[in-house]
Amino acid sequence: MSDPENQQDTLLRIKEILFGEELQGVNDRLSELRNELLMTIKNQFKTLDEKLDKQASDFDAKIETIKKQLAEEAQRSTELHHLLDDTDKKFQEKAEENLRVYEEKLKNLKEEAQQQQDEIRASIQAVKEEMMKWVEKLEDKKVNKAEIAELFGMMIQKLK
C-alpha cells in the first residue's frame, strides 16, 4: 500500500476511536431527519396532488357546464334564426299575396270607373240629344219661357 492510503486509513481509524459514538448518533439523527424530511415532502406532494386533482376536477365541471350552456345558447340561437327566417318568408308571402289582391282590386276599380265614366258620358250625350230635341221643338213651337223652365226642371230630375 502507498503511504497516502495508509494515512487515510489511519486518519479514519483515529476519527472512529475519538468520535465513533458521537458520529454514529449524528448519523442516526441525520438519518431520522432525512426520513422525516422525505415523509414531509411526500405528504406535501400528496396534498398538492390532491389539491391539483380537486381543482382540475372543479375546472372540468365548470368547463362542462359552460359547454352545455353554450350548446343550449347555440340551439336557441338556431331556433330563433329559423323562426326569424320562417316569419320573414311568411311576411314576404303575405305581402306578395296582398299586393296581388290589391292590384286586382285596383284593376277592377279602374275598370268600374271606366265603365261608370262611359255610362256618364253616354247619359250626358243622351241628355244633350234630348235637350237638342227640346230646343228644336221649342224653336218650332215657340213656347214661352215658363214651359222652357218646366222642361229644364224635368231634365234635371232625369239626370238625378
C-alpha positions as CSV (number, residue, x, y, z in Angstrom):
1,M,0.0,0.0,0.0
2,S,1.1,3.5,-0.6
3,D,1.7,6.0,2.0
4,P,-1.2,8.4,1.4
5,E,-3.6,5.4,1.5
6,N,-2.2,4.4,4.9
7,Q,-2.5,7.9,6.2
8,Q,-6.1,8.0,5.1
9,D,-6.9,4.7,6.8
10,T,-5.1,5.8,9.9
11,L,-7.0,9.1,10.0
12,L,-10.3,7.2,9.6
13,R,-9.4,4.9,12.5
14,I,-8.4,7.8,14.7
15,K,-11.7,9.5,13.9
16,E,-13.5,6.3,14.7
17,I,-11.8,6.0,18.0
18,L,-12.3,9.6,19.1
19,F,-15.7,10.4,17.7
20,G,-17.2,7.0,16.8
21,E,-20.2,7.0,19.1
22,E,-20.9,10.7,18.6
23,L,-20.7,10.3,14.8
24,Q,-22.9,7.3,15.0
25,G,-25.5,9.3,17.0
26,V,-25.2,12.2,14.5
27,N,-25.6,9.8,11.6
28,D,-28.6,8.2,13.2
29,R,-30.1,11.7,13.9
30,L,-29.4,12.8,10.4
31,S,-31.0,9.6,9.1
32,E,-34.1,10.3,11.1
33,L,-34.2,13.9,10.0
34,R,-33.7,12.8,6.4
35,N,-36.6,10.3,6.8
36,E,-38.8,12.9,8.4
37,L,-38.0,15.4,5.6
38,L,-38.8,12.8,3.0
39,M,-42.1,12.0,4.7
40,T,-42.9,15.7,4.9
41,I,-42.0,16.2,1.3
42,K,-44.1,13.1,0.3
43,N,-47.1,14.4,2.3
44,Q,-46.7,17.9,0.8
45,F,-46.6,16.3,-2.7
46,K,-49.6,14.2,-1.9
47,T,-51.5,17.2,-0.6
48,L,-50.5,19.3,-3.6
49,D,-51.6,16.4,-5.9
50,E,-54.9,16.2,-4.2
51,K,-55.5,19.9,-4.4
52,L,-54.5,20.0,-8.1
53,D,-56.8,17.0,-8.8
54,K,-59.7,18.7,-7.0
55,Q,-59.0,22.0,-8.9
56,A,-58.7,20.1,-12.2
57,S,-62.0,18.3,-11.4
58,D,-63.7,21.6,-10.5
59,F,-62.4,23.2,-13.7
60,D,-63.6,20.2,-15.7
61,A,-67.0,20.5,-14.1
62,K,-67.1,24.2,-14.9
63,I,-66.0,23.7,-18.4
64,E,-68.7,21.0,-18.9
65,T,-71.3,23.4,-17.5
66,I,-70.1,26.2,-19.8
67,K,-70.1,23.8,-22.8
68,K,-73.7,22.8,-22.0
69,Q,-74.7,26.4,-21.7
70,L,-73.0,27.3,-25.0
71,A,-74.7,24.3,-26.7
72,E,-78.1,25.5,-25.3
73,E,-77.5,29.0,-26.4
74,A,-76.4,27.8,-29.8
75,Q,-79.6,25.7,-30.0
76,R,-81.7,28.7,-29.0
77,S,-79.9,30.9,-31.5
78,T,-80.5,28.4,-34.2
79,E,-84.2,28.0,-33.3
80,L,-84.6,31.8,-33.3
81,H,-82.8,32.1,-36.6
82,H,-85.2,29.5,-38.1
83,L,-88.2,31.2,-36.6
84,L,-87.0,34.6,-38.0
85,D,-86.5,33.0,-41.4
86,D,-89.9,31.4,-41.3
87,T,-91.5,34.7,-40.1
88,D,-89.7,36.6,-42.9
89,K,-90.9,34.1,-45.5
90,K,-94.4,34.2,-44.3
91,F,-94.3,38.0,-44.2
92,Q,-92.9,38.1,-47.8
93,E,-95.6,35.7,-49.0
94,K,-98.4,37.6,-47.2
95,A,-97.1,40.9,-48.6
96,E,-96.9,39.4,-52.2
97,E,-100.4,38.0,-51.8
98,N,-101.8,41.3,-50.5
99,L,-100.0,43.1,-53.4
100,R,-101.7,40.8,-55.9
101,V,-105.1,41.2,-54.2
102,Y,-104.8,45.0,-54.2
103,E,-103.5,45.1,-57.8
104,E,-106.5,43.0,-58.8
105,K,-108.9,45.3,-56.8
106,L,-107.2,48.4,-58.4
107,K,-107.7,46.8,-61.8
108,N,-111.3,46.1,-61.1
109,L,-111.8,49.6,-59.7
110,K,-110.2,51.1,-62.8
111,E,-112.5,49.0,-65.0
112,E,-115.6,50.0,-62.9
113,A,-114.5,53.7,-63.0
114,Q,-114.0,53.5,-66.8
115,Q,-117.4,51.8,-67.1
116,Q,-119.1,54.4,-65.0
117,Q,-117.3,57.1,-66.9
118,D,-118.6,55.6,-70.2
119,E,-122.1,55.4,-68.7
120,I,-121.9,59.0,-67.6
121,R,-120.7,60.1,-71.0
122,A,-123.5,58.2,-72.6
123,S,-126.0,59.7,-70.2
124,I,-124.7,63.2,-70.9
125,Q,-124.8,62.6,-74.6
126,A,-128.4,61.3,-74.3
127,V,-129.4,64.4,-72.3
128,K,-127.7,66.7,-74.8
129,E,-129.5,65.0,-77.6
130,E,-132.8,65.2,-75.8
131,M,-132.1,68.8,-74.9
132,M,-131.4,69.5,-78.6
133,K,-134.7,67.9,-79.5
134,W,-136.5,70.0,-77.0
135,V,-134.7,73.1,-78.2
136,E,-135.7,72.2,-81.7
137,K,-139.2,71.6,-80.6
138,L,-139.2,74.9,-78.8
139,E,-137.9,76.7,-81.7
140,D,-140.6,75.1,-83.9
141,K,-143.4,75.8,-81.4
142,K,-142.0,79.0,-80.0
143,V,-143.0,78.0,-76.5
144,N,-143.0,80.5,-73.7
145,K,-140.3,80.8,-71.0
146,A,-142.4,79.1,-68.3
147,E,-142.6,75.9,-70.4
148,I,-138.9,76.0,-71.1
149,A,-138.2,76.2,-67.3
150,E,-140.6,73.3,-66.7
151,L,-138.7,71.3,-69.4
152,F,-135.4,72.0,-67.8
153,G,-136.7,71.0,-64.4
154,M,-137.8,67.7,-65.8
155,M,-134.4,67.2,-67.4
156,I,-132.7,67.9,-64.1
157,Q,-134.8,65.3,-62.4
158,K,-133.9,62.8,-65.1
159,L,-130.2,63.5,-64.5
160,K,-130.5,62.8,-60.8
